[in-house]
Amino acid sequence: MAPPAADLETVVATADPGTCFMLEAGEYRFHNVEPKDFMTFLGASRDSTIVVGSASAENAFHGTATGVTIGRLTLTGFQGDGGEKRQEQGAIRGTSALWASDRGEMARDWLIEDIEASDNFATGVFLGDNFTIRGSTFSRNGVSGLGGSETVGGLIEANIVDNNGAQAATGVLGNGGGMKFTQAASIDDPLVVRDNEIFGNSGIGVWCDIGCDGFEVIDNYIHDQESRAVMFELSSNAVIRGNLLVNTNQWSDFSRDFNAAAIAVGESSDVLIEDNYIDGAVAGIIVRQTQRPVRPQESFLDEYEGVTYLSQRVSIRNNVILNAEAMGISTGSTGRGLMPDLASIRFEGNVYDDPGRIVFWWANGDRYSFNDWQASGRDLGGGVNIPARPVWPIDS
């Protein structure tokens, strides 16, 4: 048993791999603990075992170990600012150093369960490879509840992620919201986000951006978000299925903001969006195309292999859309004519509460009524037969 007065950083450094540390109830002040392989850190309960950071402490745990378990703790007040890329900091960080770029520097196979990470400078947990984050709460962190970059695999399941992102950067360093990942996962080993409740975040609820190649957002309840619920951008191979999205994307006028949608796909390919229930949004589902990268501001995007910057092979089917103002393709003033295969953007069997009110957009800013939209071969089989709103948690 480790009491609150223990110098956990030193104790861990001299302990054997696989050691289990039981943390008594109380308030701890440790930071920068670097676990060894298969170590376990368990508090008495997340309400009674509190790890408090400081203005200079950036994390409680970090490193590159394999098979670490962390649970039954609250981590709060880690306010250390390590540099410009604030999104890569976290109260728990699965890398050996900030901005780790060497794939050999990643932690892997950590289980983080039944924790609370709240009121930290940047991120609650910054993932390593194949992290499982389950049954935890991430609230009021400055950049995002959860983040990660260049990771493989992972499961984010049955968490509450709320009111994060108030201190996120803007412009090309924009990064905040509920969850933000870049270059995540692979087709064979995707990052799966399922059965979470996500609300009240400044910025996007769930966002995978730049070089993601295997991303699944399934059976989540995302609500009361001023910005988008789900954004998949500059990436490929995603499944967005069975989510309940209520009062998301409420912050802008679609006619002036081509990003606006409860679910938005931007410059990405091979995406399946199906069986989602959307109630309340400036736009329901939008596939966006702009001229990317914008130079010189986005010249850094040239570094990412496998990013085509083109929206193609996107299937939007069997979704329910209520209280939305728009659907379709949004190309913006700089994206016209760039989609290489418009026929591969498919809208099929979606249903609407009042399709007569909705503007259906297509390439080059063409606007359709619902009748014209169907006459052009889109949403055949769709209509106005609205099922009852699913009850959360969703029974999948």
N, C-alpha and C positions, 0 to 999 in steps of 0.2 A: 504494500500500500504506500502511495506517495502522498504526504500531507501538503497543504498549500505552501508551506515554507520551503519545500524541496527545490533545489536547483536542477530542474528537470533536464535542461540542456546538457549539463555536465554528467548527470547520472546516465542519460541515454548514451552519451559518447563513450562511456566505459562499460556498458552492458553488452551482453551477447545478442546476436541476431535471434529473433523469435521470442524475446522477452515480452511478457505481458505486464503492463503498468496499470494498476487500478488507482484512480485519482479520487481521493476522499472529497466529500462535500466541502465547499469553501471557495475562496477567491484566489486565483493563481495569477502570477505576473511573469511567467516564462515567455520566451520568444525564441525564434530561430532554432527550434528543436529539429534535428536532422535524423529521422528514424533509420534504423537498419532493417534489412530484409525481414519480413514476417513479424515485425513488432506490432503490438496491440496497445492502444491507449483508450481506456474506458473510464468515464466519470461515474459518479453515483447516480446522477440524472442530469439532464440538460438544464433543469431549473436550479439545481443546487451546486453544480460544479461549473464555475464561471472562470474563464480565462480572459483577463483584461489586458489589452494592449496599451500603447502609449503613443505620444506624438512622433517618436522615432522608430518604434517597432513596426515592421511591415508585415510579418507573419508569425503565427504560432508554430506551424510545422511547414517544412519544405524539404526537397531533396529528390533523390533518384532511386530510392529503394523499391523493392518488389514486395507485393503482398501485405501492405500495411493496413491495419484496421483502426479507425478512429470513431468513437461513438459516445453518446450520452454527455455531451459538453455544449456549453455556449461559448462562442468566441466573439468578442466585441471590443471596439475601440482601437483596432490596429490601424493607426493613422500615418505610419511612415510612408513617405513619398520617395520612391527609388528613382524616379526619372520621368522622361517624357511619355513613355508608353504606359500610362497608368493602368490600362486595362489588363496588363500582364502581372499585376500584383494581386495578392490574395491572402486572407487569413490562413488558408491552407493552399500551398502552391506545389504542384507536381513537377517542378523543375529545380535544378541545382542553383540557378542564378536567374536574375531578371533578364528577359529577352533571350533566353536560351534558344539557340538555333541548331545546335548539333543534335541529331536524332538520338544519339547515344546518351543524351543528358536527361531524358524523360524518366520520371517514375512510371510504374505500371502496376495494374491490378490492385489498386487500393479500394477498400470498402469504407465509405463514409456514410454513417447511418445514425439517425436520431441525434443530430446536432442542430444548433442554431448559430448562424453567422450573421450578425447584425451590426449596423452602425460602424462599418469599417471603411477606410479611405477609398478602396477600389472595389475589390471583388470578394465574395464569400469564399468560393473555391475556384482556383485556376487549375484545370484538369491536366493530368498526365494521360498516358495510354491506358485504355480499358479500365477507367475508373467507374465504379458504381456509386452513385449518390442517391440515397434512398431515405424517405421518411423524415426529411429535415426541413428547416425553415430558413429562408434567406431574405432578410428585410433591411431596407434603408441603407444598403451599401452604395458607395458613391458612384461607381461606374456600372456594375451589374451584379446580379445575384450569383451567376455562374459564368465562367468564361473558359476559353481554351484556344490553343493555336498549334497546328501541326500535330494533332493527336491522331491516334488510331483507336477505333472502337469506343465503347463506353455506353453506360446506361444511366439515365437520369429519370428517376421514377418516384411518384407519390410524394413529391415535395410541394411546399408552398413557397412561391417566389413573388414578393410584393414590394412595391414602393422603392425600388432601386433606381439608380441612374441620375440622381439630381446633380452630381458633380462630373458627369461625363464630358469628355472633350467634344468639340464641334469640328466642322470642316472635314478634311481628309482624315483626321484622327478620330472622327466620330465613332463611338464604340459602345454606347450605353444602352441600358434597358434591363429586361428580365434575365435573358441569357444571350451571350454573343460569342460565336465561335468562328475561327478562320481555319482554312485548310484542314477540316476535320474529317477523319475516318476514311473509309474506302468502301467500294462496292461489296467486298467480301466481309468487311468488318465495320459496319456502319455505327454511327453515333445515334442512339435511340433516346428520344424524349417522349415519355408517355405517362399518362395518369397524373399529371401535375396540375395544380391550381396556380394561375399566374395572373396578377392584376395590379393595377395602380402604378405601374412602372413608368418612369420618364424615358421615352424611347420605345423601341420595339419589344414585344413580349418574348419571341423566340426568333433569333437571327443567325443564319449561317451565311458567311460572306467570304468570297475570294477563295476559290480552289477547294471548296468542300466537294467531296466525291463519295457520297453515301450517308444520307441524313434522313431520319424518320421522325416525324412529329405525329403522334398517334394518341387519340382519346384524352386530350388535355382539355381543361376548362380555362379559357383565357377570356377575361372580362374587364370592363371598365378601364380600357387602355386608350389614352388619347391618340397614340400612334398605332401602327400595324400590329396585328396579333402575331403573324408569322411572315418572315421575309427570307427568301432564298435568292442569293445574289451572286453573280459571277461564278457560278458553280455548276455541278451536274449530279444527276442521280439522287432524287429525293422522293419521298413518299410523305404526303400530308393528308392524314386520313382520320375521320371519325371525331374531329375536335368540335367542341361546343364553344362558339365565339360570340360573346354577347357584349354589345356596346364597345366595340373596338374601332380604331381608326375614326375618331370623331373630331380631329383637330384641324382639318383643312377643307378647302373647296376643291373638289376633284377637277374642275375646269382649269384650275391654276396649279395643280400639283399632280403630276402623272405618277407619283409614287403611291398615291392614296389608295389603300385597299385593306380589307381585313386580312386577306392572304395576297401577297404580292410576290411574283417571280420576276426577277430582273436579270436580263442578259444571261440566262441559264438554260440548260437543256436536260431532257430526259427526266421530267417531273410528272408525278401522278398526284392529282388533288381530287379526292373523292370522299363522299359520305360525310362532309362537314356540315354543321348546322350554324348558320351565320344569322344573327339577329341584331341589327343596328350597326350600320357602317356607312361612311361616305361612299365607298364602293365595296362591293362584295369580294370579287376575285379579279385581279388584273395581271396580265402578262405584259411586262414592260420591255421596251427596246429603246436604248439610246446609243449614241456614239461613245463607245468606251474603248480605251481610256481617254479621258479628257487631258490634253497635254498643255502645259507641263505638269499640272498639279498631280496627275495620276500616272506619271511615268513609272512609278514604283510597281505598277501592275504588270509591267513587262517581265518581272522576276518570277511570276507564277506560271509554272508549266501546266499545260492542259486546260487553260482557261480560254475559251473561244470568244467570249463577250457577245454571244449570239443566243437569242431565245428561240428554241426549236424543240419539237417533240415534247410538247406539254399537253397533258390530257386533264380536262376539268369536267368531272362527270358525277352525276347523282348527288350534287350538293343542294342544300336548302338555303334560300336567301330571302330574308325578311328585312324590311325597313332599310333598304339600300338604294342608292341613287344611280349606280353605274356598274357595268360589268364589261369585260372584253379585253382588247389589246390597247395599250397606250404606248405610243411611239414618241411623243414629245417632238419639239421642233428640231432636234438634232438626230433623231433616230429613224426618220422616214426611209423606207425602202431597204433597211438593213436586214430584216428578217429573211433568211435564205429560203425558208420553206414554210410559207403561211399555212399550207394545207396540213402541216404537222401540229398546228395549234388547234386542238379539238375541244369544243364545248358540246357536251352530250348529256341529255336527260336531267338537267338541273331544273329545279322548281322554284317559283317565286310567289310571294304573297300578292304582289301587284305589278306584274310585268309592264303594264301600261305606263307606269310612272318612271321606269328605269330607262336610262340611255345605254344602249349597247354600242360600244366602240369597236372599230376595226382599224386596219392599217391606214395610215395617212389621214387619220382624224375623221374617217367616215362614221356617221351616226345612223343607227338603225332603231326603228320601233321593234317591239318583240315579234310582231308578225313578219316584218322584213328580215329580222334576224333568223327566224326559223325558215323563211323562204330561201335564204341563202345557204341553208344546209346546216345550221348550228342549233344546238339544243333540241334536236329532233327527239321526240319522246318526253320532253320537258313540259312543264305547265304550271298549274296553280294548286295542285293537291298538296297542301302543307301538312305534314305530320306534326304531332305535338312535340314541344321542345323536350329533348332528353333530360332526364334527371341526373344531376351530378351527385356522387361519382357515376360515370358512365359504365353500364354493365356491358363489357365487351366479351 
